[in-house]
Amino acid sequence: MPMLRFAAERTTVAGTELGIGWDLASRDLSALGLENAIAAVEDELERAHATLVKGAAVLTDDATIRDIGLAAGVPAAAEMTLSVEAVEQMFQRLAVRAPGLPASREFAGKLLILRELMHHLGFPSIVIRAA
């Protein structure tokens, strides 16, 4: 199962490094800022398209992605599965500033990147393992 790792300045999917990280993706959380961040992720995906794994579930041990899963209603466990539909619902909540979401930029940036990766690379789910 391909591994997904996040850093402030880059994201790594199955060994392919993308030049966008959660910090850049979350600098401006206005509607226009989210659109610009989505475009930046899409540009990076296009640049690295040939080397990226597509269509498989991915794995992460990222604590913030675990928080996204918990906020989406996935029961806490040593291994949790977060569907693309649940990620989309969480992103929609972020976009409308729904109450109850963590306010951190890291949460918002990782959620945005995860959403784009899942949509553009056809990942049906992400498996989250406790670190």
Sequence and secondary structure as in RCSB ss.txt:
>XXXX:A:sequence
MPMLRFAAERTTVAGTELGIGWDLASRDLSALGLENAIAAVEDELERAHATLVKGAAVLTDDATIRDIGLAAGVP
AAAEMTLSVEAVEQMFQRLAVRAPGLPASREFAGKLLILRELMHHLGFPSIVIRAA
>XXXX:A:secstr
  BEEE SS EEETTEEES  HHHHTS  SHHHHHHHHHHHHHHHHHTGGGS  SS EEE  HHHHHHHHHTT  
  SEEEEEHHHHHHHHHHHHTT TTS   HHHHHHHHHHHHHHHHHT  EEEEE  
